[in-house]
Amino acid sequence: MDMRCSTLLFAVIACGCATQTAQNARPSEPRAPPDRARKAPDFEYDAQVALDVREDGPSRIEGEIAFELLSFASPRGGRVPVIIVRAVRRSPTRGAAVVLQHGMGNLDKTELLPDAVLLARAGAVAILIDGPMARPAALVPRDYANHEHDPELWEHAVVDLRRAIDVLTARSDVDASRIGFVGHSFGGTMGAILSQAEPRVRAFVLIGVGASLTREILTSPRMAGVRARVPKPALDAYVAAMQTLDAEQHVAQALPTAHMLFQFGLFDEVVERDEAERIVVACRSPKESHSYPTGHFITSPAAMRDRLVFLARELELPRGDDAVARDLAGR
Protein backbone atom coordinates (compact mmCIF):
# COMPACT_ATOMS: atom_id res chain seq x y z
CA MET A 1 0.00 0.00 0.00
CA ASP A 2 1.16 3.57 -0.80
CA MET A 3 0.38 7.08 0.23
CA ARG A 4 -0.35 9.71 -2.43
CA CYS A 5 -1.10 13.36 -2.38
CA SER A 6 -4.57 14.78 -2.90
CA THR A 7 -7.10 12.73 -4.81
CA LEU A 8 -4.76 9.84 -5.68
CA LEU A 9 -4.32 8.94 -2.02
CA PHE A 10 -6.61 5.93 -1.90
CA ALA A 11 -5.30 4.02 -4.87
CA VAL A 12 -1.72 4.38 -3.85
CA ILE A 13 -2.24 3.52 -0.20
CA ALA A 14 -3.47 0.20 -1.50
CA CYS A 15 -0.33 -0.65 -3.21
CA GLY A 16 2.79 1.04 -3.21
CA CYS A 17 5.81 2.62 -2.09
CA ALA A 18 6.25 6.26 -2.89
CA THR A 19 4.47 9.59 -2.79
CA GLN A 20 3.46 11.06 -6.13
CA THR A 21 1.85 14.36 -7.03
CA ALA A 22 -1.72 14.42 -8.17
CA GLN A 23 -0.98 15.85 -11.58
CA ASN A 24 -1.61 12.49 -13.24
CA ALA A 25 -5.03 12.12 -11.66
CA ARG A 26 -8.09 12.26 -13.84
CA PRO A 27 -10.82 13.70 -11.58
CA SER A 28 -14.38 12.63 -12.06
CA GLU A 29 -17.71 13.43 -10.53
CA PRO A 30 -18.73 11.47 -7.42
CA ARG A 31 -20.93 8.53 -8.24
CA ALA A 32 -23.64 6.87 -6.22
CA PRO A 33 -22.57 3.71 -4.40
CA PRO A 34 -23.38 0.50 -6.26
CA ASP A 35 -26.31 -1.62 -5.10
CA ARG A 36 -23.94 -4.49 -4.33
CA ALA A 37 -20.25 -5.25 -4.23
CA ARG A 38 -18.46 -5.59 -7.54
CA LYS A 39 -18.48 -8.97 -9.24
CA ALA A 40 -15.61 -11.34 -8.68
CA PRO A 41 -12.38 -10.16 -10.35
CA ASP A 42 -11.42 -11.64 -13.70
CA PHE A 43 -7.82 -12.83 -13.96
CA GLU A 44 -8.31 -15.12 -16.95
CA TYR A 45 -6.79 -14.74 -20.42
CA ASP A 46 -6.21 -16.74 -23.60
CA ALA A 47 -2.89 -18.53 -23.05
CA GLN A 48 -2.87 -19.71 -26.68
CA VAL A 49 -2.33 -16.21 -28.08
CA ALA A 50 1.27 -15.63 -29.19
CA LEU A 51 3.56 -14.07 -26.59
CA ASP A 52 5.12 -11.78 -29.23
CA VAL A 53 8.35 -11.31 -27.28
CA ARG A 54 10.54 -8.59 -28.78
CA GLU A 55 13.90 -7.05 -28.01
CA ASP A 56 13.53 -3.46 -26.79
CA GLY A 57 17.23 -2.83 -26.81
CA PRO A 58 20.58 -4.58 -26.90
CA SER A 59 21.38 -6.95 -24.07
CA ARG A 60 23.95 -5.73 -21.56
CA ILE A 61 26.55 -7.74 -19.71
CA GLU A 62 27.94 -6.55 -16.39
CA GLY A 63 30.54 -8.98 -15.09
CA GLU A 64 28.89 -12.38 -14.83
CA ILE A 65 25.30 -11.08 -15.20
CA ALA A 66 23.35 -10.52 -18.45
CA PHE A 67 20.42 -8.10 -18.73
CA GLU A 68 17.93 -8.68 -21.57
CA LEU A 69 15.64 -5.73 -22.41
CA LEU A 70 12.44 -7.20 -23.80
CA SER A 71 8.70 -6.68 -24.04
CA PHE A 72 5.73 -8.93 -24.67
CA ALA A 73 2.11 -8.43 -25.68
CA SER A 74 -0.38 -7.98 -22.84
CA PRO A 75 -3.66 -9.91 -23.14
CA ARG A 76 -5.34 -6.76 -21.80
CA GLY A 77 -3.78 -4.46 -24.38
CA GLY A 78 -0.45 -2.76 -25.00
CA ARG A 79 3.03 -4.10 -24.46
CA VAL A 80 4.77 -5.03 -21.21
CA PRO A 81 8.41 -3.88 -20.82
CA VAL A 82 10.57 -6.29 -18.84
CA ILE A 83 14.19 -6.94 -17.90
CA ILE A 84 15.34 -10.53 -17.76
CA VAL A 85 18.37 -11.00 -15.52
CA ARG A 86 20.42 -14.18 -15.73
CA ALA A 87 23.92 -15.52 -15.40
CA VAL A 88 26.07 -15.07 -18.51
CA ARG A 89 27.26 -18.64 -18.24
CA ARG A 90 24.11 -20.68 -18.79
CA SER A 91 23.57 -23.92 -16.91
CA PRO A 92 23.35 -27.08 -19.04
CA THR A 93 20.12 -27.92 -17.21
CA ARG A 94 16.91 -25.95 -16.75
CA GLY A 95 16.82 -23.82 -13.60
CA ALA A 96 14.39 -21.92 -11.42
CA ALA A 97 12.88 -18.55 -12.33
CA VAL A 98 11.38 -15.67 -10.34
CA VAL A 99 8.92 -12.90 -11.29
CA LEU A 100 9.43 -9.56 -9.53
CA GLN A 101 6.77 -6.80 -9.30
CA HIS A 102 7.50 -3.29 -8.05
CA GLY A 103 5.27 -1.05 -5.93
CA MET A 104 3.20 1.93 -7.02
CA GLY A 105 4.18 5.59 -7.17
CA ASN A 106 7.29 6.82 -8.95
CA LEU A 107 8.56 3.27 -9.32
CA ASP A 108 9.21 0.87 -12.15
CA LYS A 109 10.77 -2.52 -12.82
CA THR A 110 14.19 -1.36 -11.61
CA GLU A 111 13.00 -1.13 -7.97
CA LEU A 112 13.80 -4.80 -7.30
CA LEU A 113 16.75 -5.04 -9.66
CA PRO A 114 19.25 -5.70 -6.82
CA ASP A 115 17.17 -8.73 -5.81
CA ALA A 116 17.12 -9.94 -9.41
CA VAL A 117 20.92 -9.74 -9.60
CA LEU A 118 21.23 -11.76 -6.39
CA LEU A 119 18.85 -14.36 -7.80
CA ALA A 120 20.83 -14.58 -11.06
CA ARG A 121 24.04 -15.10 -9.08
CA ALA A 122 22.28 -17.84 -7.14
CA GLY A 123 21.34 -19.65 -10.34
CA ALA A 124 17.85 -18.37 -11.21
CA VAL A 125 16.44 -16.47 -14.17
CA ALA A 126 14.62 -13.32 -13.00
CA ILE A 127 12.05 -11.23 -14.85
CA LEU A 128 11.26 -7.69 -13.69
CA ILE A 129 7.99 -6.34 -15.03
CA ASP A 130 6.68 -2.79 -15.43
CA GLY A 131 3.20 -2.60 -13.94
CA PRO A 132 0.41 -1.08 -16.06
CA MET A 133 0.81 2.29 -14.31
CA ALA A 134 4.51 2.52 -15.25
CA ARG A 135 4.13 2.21 -19.03
CA PRO A 136 3.48 4.53 -21.95
CA ALA A 137 -0.27 5.14 -22.19
CA ALA A 138 -0.37 3.97 -18.58
CA LEU A 139 -3.37 2.90 -16.59
CA VAL A 140 -3.17 5.57 -13.89
CA PRO A 141 -5.08 5.08 -10.62
CA ARG A 142 -8.00 7.46 -10.61
CA ASP A 143 -9.35 9.43 -7.71
CA TYR A 144 -11.74 7.88 -5.19
CA ALA A 145 -14.78 9.32 -7.00
CA ASN A 146 -14.39 6.86 -9.88
CA HIS A 147 -14.65 3.29 -8.64
CA GLU A 148 -14.44 1.56 -12.01
CA HIS A 149 -10.85 2.15 -13.08
CA ASP A 150 -8.75 0.80 -10.20
CA PRO A 151 -10.20 -2.74 -10.35
CA GLU A 152 -9.31 -2.72 -14.04
CA LEU A 153 -5.72 -1.82 -13.17
CA TRP A 154 -5.48 -4.60 -10.57
CA GLU A 155 -6.84 -7.21 -12.99
CA HIS A 156 -4.59 -5.99 -15.80
CA ALA A 157 -1.53 -6.25 -13.55
CA VAL A 158 -2.34 -9.80 -12.43
CA VAL A 159 -2.97 -11.01 -15.98
CA ASP A 160 0.32 -9.50 -17.14
CA LEU A 161 2.16 -11.27 -14.32
CA ARG A 162 0.60 -14.56 -15.36
CA ARG A 163 1.72 -13.84 -18.90
CA ALA A 164 5.25 -13.13 -17.63
CA ILE A 165 5.24 -16.67 -16.25
CA ASP A 166 4.34 -17.87 -19.75
CA VAL A 167 7.36 -15.97 -21.08
CA LEU A 168 9.63 -17.64 -18.53
CA THR A 169 8.33 -21.16 -19.03
CA ALA A 170 8.77 -20.82 -22.79
CA ARG A 171 12.52 -20.37 -22.30
CA SER A 172 14.91 -23.27 -22.74
CA ASP A 173 16.78 -22.38 -19.52
CA VAL A 174 13.75 -22.40 -17.18
CA ASP A 175 12.26 -25.30 -15.25
CA ALA A 176 8.49 -24.64 -15.25
CA SER A 177 8.06 -26.51 -11.96
CA ARG A 178 10.34 -24.08 -10.04
CA ILE A 179 8.76 -20.62 -10.30
CA GLY A 180 8.84 -17.98 -7.56
CA PHE A 181 7.46 -14.48 -7.04
CA VAL A 182 8.68 -11.35 -5.23
CA GLY A 183 6.45 -8.30 -4.84
CA HIS A 184 6.69 -5.09 -2.86
CA SER A 185 3.59 -3.25 -1.58
CA PHE A 186 1.29 -3.06 -4.63
CA GLY A 187 3.42 -5.90 -6.01
CA GLY A 188 2.83 -7.79 -2.78
CA THR A 189 -0.92 -7.40 -3.22
CA MET A 190 -0.56 -8.82 -6.74
CA GLY A 191 1.38 -11.73 -5.25
CA ALA A 192 -1.40 -12.36 -2.73
CA ILE A 193 -3.85 -12.63 -5.63
CA LEU A 194 -1.51 -14.89 -7.59
CA SER A 195 -1.20 -17.21 -4.61
CA GLN A 196 -4.83 -18.15 -5.24
CA ALA A 197 -4.98 -17.69 -9.01
CA GLU A 198 -1.68 -19.10 -10.30
CA PRO A 199 -0.79 -22.74 -9.53
CA ARG A 200 2.57 -22.54 -11.32
CA VAL A 201 4.14 -20.37 -8.59
CA ARG A 202 5.32 -22.31 -5.58
CA ALA A 203 7.19 -19.68 -3.52
CA PHE A 204 6.00 -16.14 -2.74
CA VAL A 205 7.83 -13.27 -1.04
CA LEU A 206 5.35 -10.52 -0.10
CA ILE A 207 7.11 -7.36 1.08
CA GLY A 208 5.34 -4.55 2.92
CA VAL A 209 1.79 -5.64 2.09
CA GLY A 210 -1.23 -5.00 4.28
CA ALA A 211 -4.30 -7.16 4.69
CA SER A 212 -7.07 -4.83 3.51
CA LEU A 213 -7.05 -1.54 1.64
CA THR A 214 -10.76 -1.10 2.15
CA ARG A 215 -10.61 -1.60 5.92
CA GLU A 216 -7.80 0.94 6.19
CA ILE A 217 -9.82 3.48 4.23
CA LEU A 218 -12.75 3.03 6.60
CA THR A 219 -10.99 2.64 9.97
CA SER A 220 -7.36 3.76 9.96
CA PRO A 221 -6.68 6.86 12.12
CA ARG A 222 -4.25 7.93 9.42
CA MET A 223 -7.17 8.12 6.98
CA ALA A 224 -9.46 10.19 9.22
CA GLY A 225 -8.78 13.42 7.35
CA VAL A 226 -9.52 11.78 4.04
CA ARG A 227 -12.78 10.33 5.32
CA ALA A 228 -13.78 13.81 6.43
CA ARG A 229 -13.10 15.29 2.98
CA VAL A 230 -14.47 12.58 0.71
CA PRO A 231 -18.19 12.52 -0.12
CA LYS A 232 -19.58 9.41 1.51
CA PRO A 233 -21.27 8.08 -1.67
CA ALA A 234 -17.96 8.21 -3.51
CA LEU A 235 -16.10 6.57 -0.64
CA ASP A 236 -18.71 3.81 -0.34
CA ALA A 237 -18.55 3.18 -4.09
CA TYR A 238 -14.77 2.90 -4.08
CA VAL A 239 -14.74 0.53 -1.10
CA ALA A 240 -17.46 -1.66 -2.59
CA ALA A 241 -15.58 -1.90 -5.88
CA MET A 242 -12.25 -2.80 -4.28
CA GLN A 243 -13.29 -5.21 -1.52
CA THR A 244 -12.87 -8.31 -3.68
CA LEU A 245 -9.22 -7.32 -4.26
CA ASP A 246 -8.16 -7.08 -0.62
CA ALA A 247 -5.01 -9.16 -0.16
CA GLU A 248 -6.20 -11.04 2.93
CA GLN A 249 -9.07 -12.68 1.03
CA HIS A 250 -6.67 -14.16 -1.50
CA VAL A 251 -3.96 -15.41 0.86
CA ALA A 252 -6.72 -17.04 2.91
CA GLN A 253 -7.49 -19.13 -0.18
CA ALA A 254 -3.90 -19.57 -1.37
CA LEU A 255 -3.17 -22.86 -3.05
CA PRO A 256 -1.64 -25.47 -0.70
CA THR A 257 1.45 -25.61 -2.92
CA ALA A 258 2.14 -21.90 -2.29
CA HIS A 259 4.79 -21.30 0.36
CA MET A 260 4.84 -17.74 1.67
CA LEU A 261 7.41 -15.37 3.18
CA PHE A 262 6.04 -12.09 4.58
CA GLN A 263 8.40 -9.19 5.31
CA PHE A 264 7.47 -6.00 7.20
CA GLY A 265 9.18 -2.81 8.33
CA LEU A 266 8.99 -1.99 12.02
CA PHE A 267 8.73 1.71 11.15
CA ASP A 268 6.45 1.36 8.13
CA GLU A 269 3.98 4.26 8.10
CA VAL A 270 2.09 2.85 5.11
CA VAL A 271 1.27 -0.65 6.39
CA GLU A 272 0.04 -0.41 9.95
CA ARG A 273 1.09 -3.12 12.37
CA ASP A 274 -2.35 -4.64 12.80
CA GLU A 275 -2.77 -4.90 9.01
CA ALA A 276 0.57 -6.71 8.80
CA GLU A 277 -0.50 -9.14 11.51
CA ARG A 278 -3.91 -9.71 9.92
CA ILE A 279 -2.55 -10.85 6.57
CA VAL A 280 -0.16 -13.32 8.18
CA VAL A 281 -2.96 -14.78 10.28
CA ALA A 282 -5.25 -14.98 7.23
CA CYS A 283 -2.73 -17.07 5.29
CA ARG A 284 -3.32 -20.81 5.76
CA SER A 285 -0.52 -22.03 3.51
CA PRO A 286 2.98 -22.80 4.79
CA LYS A 287 4.38 -19.42 5.83
CA GLU A 288 6.96 -17.47 7.72
CA SER A 289 7.05 -13.82 8.71
CA HIS A 290 9.87 -11.44 9.64
CA SER A 291 10.12 -7.77 10.58
CA TYR A 292 13.11 -5.46 10.15
CA PRO A 293 14.13 -2.02 11.47
CA THR A 294 13.17 -0.28 8.22
CA GLY A 295 10.36 1.79 6.81
CA HIS A 296 8.16 0.78 3.88
CA PHE A 297 11.15 0.03 1.66
CA ILE A 298 12.49 -3.18 3.18
CA THR A 299 15.89 -3.28 1.53
CA SER A 300 18.21 -3.97 4.48
CA PRO A 301 20.93 -6.60 3.87
CA ALA A 302 19.20 -8.89 6.38
CA ALA A 303 15.88 -8.65 4.53
CA MET A 304 17.48 -9.26 1.14
CA ARG A 305 19.39 -12.22 2.52
CA ASP A 306 16.22 -13.71 4.02
CA ARG A 307 14.42 -13.37 0.70
CA LEU A 308 17.20 -15.11 -1.17
CA VAL A 309 17.62 -17.88 1.40
CA PHE A 310 13.88 -18.56 1.32
CA LEU A 311 13.76 -18.70 -2.48
CA ALA A 312 16.98 -20.73 -2.66
CA ARG A 313 15.40 -23.32 -0.38
CA GLU A 314 11.96 -23.41 -1.99
CA LEU A 315 13.19 -23.33 -5.60
CA GLU A 316 16.35 -25.39 -5.07
CA LEU A 317 18.78 -22.71 -6.20
CA PRO A 318 22.35 -24.01 -6.24
CA ARG A 319 24.24 -20.92 -5.05
CA GLY A 320 22.08 -18.96 -2.58
CA ASP A 321 24.60 -18.31 0.21
CA ASP A 322 27.39 -17.63 -2.27
CA ALA A 323 25.31 -15.01 -4.06
CA VAL A 324 24.71 -13.03 -0.87
CA ALA A 325 28.34 -13.21 0.22
CA ARG A 326 29.62 -12.00 -3.14
CA ASP A 327 27.10 -9.17 -3.30
CA LEU A 328 27.94 -7.91 0.20
CA ALA A 329 31.62 -8.10 -0.71
CA GLY A 330 31.01 -5.96 -3.79
CA ARG A 331 32.05 -8.63 -6.28
N, C-alpha and C positions, 0 to 999 in steps of 0.2 A: 504494500500500500504506500501511496505517496501523498505529500501535501502539495497543493498548487495555490497560486494566488487567485483571488477573485472568483469568477464563475467556474473555473476549471477545477476547483478544489475537490469536489466529490470524486470525479473520475480518477484523479491521480492518487488520492488517499487510498483508493482500492488497490493500487498496483505498484507504485513505483517509488523511485529513489531520489528524485531531485525536484527542486522547486522550479517552476517555469512560469513566465509571464503569461497573461491572459490574452495576448495579442492574437494567438491562433484560434481562440474560441470563436464559435459561430453561434451567437445568442439566438434564442428563439422564444416565442411567447409561452408562458406557462400553460400546461395542458391539464385537463381534468384527470384525476387518478383513474386507472383502468378498473373495470368491474371485478377483475380477478387477476391473480398473478400471471405473469407472462408464461407462455407455453414452455415446455421443456426445451433446453438449448439443442441446437442441431450441430453436431460435430462430424457429420458424415460427408463423404466426397467420393467421386468416382476414381478409384485407384488404377483403373485401366487407361486413363488418359495419359499421354506421354509426359514425362517429367520436363522435357525441353531444357536440359541443363546446358548453360552457356558459360563461356569464359567472359568475365567482366574486366579482365586485365591480366597482365602477365603474372605468373606465379613468382613468388619471392622465396629465397632461401636465406635464412639467418642461422649460421652455424649448422647444427644438425636438424633444424626444423624447417619444414616447407609450409608455405602459406598459399593456398589456392583461392583466388578471387573469382567466385562463381555467382550465378543466379539460376533460379528455376521458376517455372510457371506456377502461380498460385491457383488452386481450384476455385478460389473466391474472387479471382481477378487480379491483374497486374503481375509483376515479377518480384521475387523474393531474393534480395542480395544476401549472400552468405560468405563466410570465410571458412574454408576447411583447413585445419591444422593437423599436420602429421609428421612423423619422423621422415627425414630424407631417405634413410636406408630402410626400405620396406621389408617387412617380415615375409618369409616364404609361406607362412600360413595366415589365414584370416584372423583378425584380431577384433577386440571390442571397439565400440564407438559410443560417443556421448554427444547429446544435443544440449546446447547452452542458450538460454533465453534471458536477455537483459531486462531491467526494470523500465519504468516509464519516466517521463520527464525529458531532460536534455541528454538522453542516453541512446546508445546504439549497440550494435553487435560487438564493439570493441570493449565494452565494460568488463566482460569476463574473459578477455583474451589471455591474461596471465594464467588463469585456470586451464585454458585450452592448451597452452604451451606445456604446463606441468603434465597434463594428460598425455600429450604427444610424447613427451620424454619417458613417460611410464609405459608406453606401448599402445596407446589408443589412438583412434582417429576422432577428432573433435570437429563439430560443425557449429558455428556461431551464426545466429539468424537475426536479421533486422525484423523487429516487430512491425505490424502494419502502420503504427504511428510514426515510425522512423524512416519511412520511404518517400520517394517522390509521389505526389498525389496521395499523400498519407490519409489514413483514417484517423482524424484527430478527435479525441474525446470531447464531446459537446458539454455544454453547461447542464446543470441539474434540471432545467426546465424542459429538456428534450430527452425523453426516456427511451427512445427507439434506437439511437445510434450506438451507445456503449455496448449493449448486448451484441450488436453486429461486430464490433471490434473484437470482443472477447472470442466469439465463435471463429472469426477470421483467423485470429492468432493461433487458436488450437488446431484448426485444420492445416494451417501452414506448418506447424510443428510436426503434425502427423506426416505431412508430405516430405518434410526434411528427413524423417526416418526412412521414407521410401528412397530418397536420394542416397542415404548411407547404405542401405541394404542392397542397393543395386551395384555397389562398388565391389571390385574383386578382392579388396583388402579388408573387408568388414565381415565379421561373423554375426549374422542376423539374430542369433540367440543371446547376444551379449551387448545389449543396448542400455545406456544410462541417460539420465537427464539431470541438468543443473539449472535452477532458475532463481533469480533474485527478485523479491517483492512482487511486482506484476508477473514476472517470469515464474515466481514461486506459485502464484495462483494458477497460472497455466499448467504448471506441473501437477498441482493438486487435481485439476480436471483430467489431465492425462492419466493419472493413476487409476482412474475409473474407466476412461475411454480407450486407452491404448495398451493392449496386452503385450505388445512387443518390448515394452520398457520394463526392465526388472529392478532397476535401482534409481531412486529419486533423491536428489539433494534439494531441499526447499529452504531458501535463505531469506530471512526477514519477511515472512508471510504471516498475516493475521488470519483468524478464523472467519470473520464475517465483516465485510464492508458495510452491509446494510445495518447490522446491529451498531456498529461504530457511529454511523450517521445519526441514528436515533438516540443513542445513549451516552456516547463518549463526552466527558466534560470538555474535552478539547474542541468538540464540534458545537458547543452550546451557542456560540456567536453565529455560526452558520444557520443553525436551526431557527434562530431569532430573525434572520434576514430573509430566509427562503420562504416563499409562499407555500403553505402547507399542501395544497393540491399538487404542486410541482414536486415537492419532496416525497409525498406519498407515491406519486407515479414513478419516480426514479427508483425508490426502494422496491416497489412491487416488480418492476422490470428486472432488477438486478438480483433478487433473492435467490433465484435458481443457479446463480453463478458464484455464490459464496463458497469459499474454499473448503470450509469444514464439512459441507454436505458431500463433497466429492471424495475427500480422504476417508470419510466414514464408510464409503462404499468402494474403496480402493480394492483392486484385484488382489487376491491372496499371494500372487507371485511378486507383488510390488513391495520392495523393501525400502524404507524411508529413513532419511537423515534430516532432521530439522535443526536449523542454526538460527540463533537469535542474539541481538545485541543488548547488553544490560542497560545501555543508555539510549536505546532506540526511542525516539519521540514520535515515530510514525506508527509502529506496531506496539500497542500497549501490552503490558505484561499479561493481563488476563486473557487477551486475545491470543497471545502466543501459547499460553497454557491450554486454552480451549481447543486449538487445532491439534495439539499433540494428543490430548485426551480423546478427541473425536476419531483419530486414526486407529483402526483395528488391525492393520497389517503389521508385520514385523517393523519395529521402529527404534530409533534412538534420537535423543535430543540433547543439544549442548548450547550453552550461552557463553558469551565472550565480552570482555570489557571494551566494547565498541559501540558506535551508534548504528544507524540503519545500514551503512555500508560495512559489511562484515568481512573485511579483507585482511585481518591480522594473520601473521604466519601460522599461528595455531589453528585458526579456522580453515585456512587453505590446506594445511596438512591433514586435518581431520576429513575434509572433503575428499582429498585424494586417497587417503588410506581406506575410507569407506568404499569408494568406487573401485579401488584396486582389489579389495577383498570380494566385493559382490560381482565384479565383471572379470575377475581373474587376470588382472593386469600383471605383466611379468616384472615391472621395474618401478613399483610405487615408491618405496622408501628411497631408492636411488634418485628418482626424479626430484623429490623434495630437497634432498641433501645438495644436489648439484645446483638447484635454483637458489637456495639460500647462500650458497658459496659464490654465486655470481658466475657460474660456468654454463 
